Amino acid sequence: ALYLDALARNVYATGFLSGDLINIFEVGVNQGWSKYTIDVKDTLTKAKGSYQIFSNMISSVDKYYTTAEIYSKEAGEYAPKLLVTAKDKSGTVRTLEISCCKDGMIVAGTQADTNYGSAQVMQVEEHGTYQYYDAATKRVFLGFDISGLSSSDTIVSASVELYARSYIANDETRVVSTPKEL
């Protein structure tokens, strides 16, 4: 029953590098490229004024041979963005669209030393048992320059916008969705 549930969805978590869980979101399996918006208001509120780069790690919660692909900062108009509405201490409200300035994909095992820096698509995949991972585990990191936010700003709303798709894979078959026109 759990495997059949994974056929319908794949669940991902995004976390601030301090270890805080930011949010959990689902990427529909075999539904093509779609835009996802992840609420990061609470975590950005903690980070503003203390960090120059707001860094997020995306990892899979499910370990059922599903893979998510996420467009990287090299993907032009489909690159991840941090969308922020902030109010300064004088009450002026401003809306910011902050482009992803740093991203990366890490892969465990024999590919651990590979640099994926210019890849337009990054992958997230979790393997192993319980809290352990194996050589097929892949995670994504996204960074946004938040130096334009001061510690006195009030974050009204904040979200990471990204484009992703997900598919099921096993040792014999890789079912990949057909990319839809974006």
Protein Blocks (a to p, Z undefined) as FASTA:
>chain_A
ZZmmmmmpccdddddfkopafbdcdddehkbpadddddfklmmmmmgokambdcdddddf
bdghpacddddfklojmpccdddddddfkopacddddddfbdcdddehjllmpccklpcb
dcdddedehjbccfkbccddddddfklpcfkbccfbdcdddddddddddfkbccdddddd
ZZ
